[in-house]
Amino acid sequence: MDRRQANEALGRVAEPYMSATNRANVRGCVGGRNLGRFNWFEDRGPRANEVGIVAQSAGWRVYSTDERAYEQYEEVYGDEEEALADFLKKVRATNRYFARRAERLQGEVTP
């Protein structure tokens, strides 16, 4: 039984983008939801508070950075599909965190 069949047996339905995790679908998800704070296969150093995916000779590297652009997380995948799924999950989480942080900070400001 593969992962999709196991999820269906448990009553879980995968999001449409997960049915075929490829660069076009992931890029469409990120662009379609106006998500930011990411490095999409760019040949540059990491920036503060971003998630990145880069191709390397050993595979695909997914990383995330802190406010000083120091890499807090790094994983190298041999399979591009797994790397893209992890990248998308981390981009969404990072954007959720900063959206909630902005709301919280806005609520602390007194008029």
C-alpha positions in Angstrom: 0.0 0.0 0.0 1.5 3.4 -1.0 1.2 6.6 0.9 -1.8 7.8 -1.1 -3.7 4.6 -0.6 -3.0 4.7 3.1 -4.2 8.3 3.5 -7.4 7.4 1.5 -8.0 4.4 3.8 -7.8 6.8 6.8 -10.2 9.2 5.2 -7.5 11.8 4.4 -7.6 13.6 1.1 -4.4 15.1 -0.2 -4.4 18.6 -1.4 -4.5 18.9 -5.2 -0.8 20.0 -5.5 0.3 16.8 -3.7 -1.1 14.5 -6.4 1.9 15.5 -8.6 4.6 17.4 -6.8 6.7 19.0 -9.4 8.3 22.4 -9.9 5.4 23.8 -11.9 2.8 22.8 -9.3 4.8 23.9 -6.3 5.7 27.2 -8.0 2.0 27.7 -8.8 1.1 27.1 -5.2 3.6 29.6 -3.9 2.8 32.2 -6.5 -0.9 31.7 -6.4 -1.1 32.3 -2.6 1.3 35.3 -2.7 3.7 33.6 -0.4 7.1 35.2 0.2 10.3 34.6 2.1 11.8 31.9 -0.1 14.7 31.2 -2.4 13.5 29.3 -5.5 16.6 27.6 -7.0 18.5 31.0 -7.0 22.3 30.9 -7.0 22.9 33.3 -4.1 23.5 33.2 -0.3 20.7 32.7 2.2 18.7 35.8 3.4 17.1 36.4 6.7 13.9 34.5 7.6 13.6 32.5 4.4 13.1 29.0 3.2 15.2 27.8 0.2 15.6 25.0 -2.2 18.7 24.6 -4.4 19.9 21.9 -6.7 23.3 20.5 -5.7 25.4 17.6 -7.1 24.3 15.4 -4.1 20.6 16.2 -4.7 18.2 19.0 -3.6 18.9 21.0 -0.5 16.1 22.5 1.5 17.0 25.0 4.2 15.5 27.7 6.5 17.2 30.6 8.1 16.7 32.8 11.2 16.7 36.6 11.5 20.5 36.7 11.0 20.3 34.5 7.8 21.9 31.6 9.8 20.7 28.3 8.5 18.6 26.6 11.3 17.5 23.7 9.2 19.0 21.8 6.3 18.1 18.6 4.6 19.5 17.1 1.4 17.1 14.9 -0.6 17.9 12.5 -3.4 14.4 12.8 -4.7 13.2 16.1 -6.1 9.6 15.4 -5.3 10.3 14.9 -1.6 12.4 18.1 -1.5 9.7 20.1 -3.2 7.1 18.8 -0.7 9.3 19.7 2.3 10.1 23.1 0.7 6.4 23.9 0.2 5.5 22.8 3.7 8.2 25.0 5.2 7.3 28.1 3.0 3.7 27.9 4.2 4.7 27.5 7.8 7.1 30.5 7.6 4.5 32.7 6.0 1.9 31.7 8.6 4.3 32.5 11.4 5.1 36.0 10.1 1.4 36.7 9.3 0.4 35.8 12.9 3.4 37.8 14.3 2.3 40.9 12.3 -1.3 40.5 13.7 0.0 40.1 17.2 2.3 43.1 16.9 -0.4 45.2 15.3 -2.7 44.4 18.3 0.0 45.6 20.7 0.2 49.1 19.2 -1.9 51.6 21.1 -3.7 54.2 19.0 
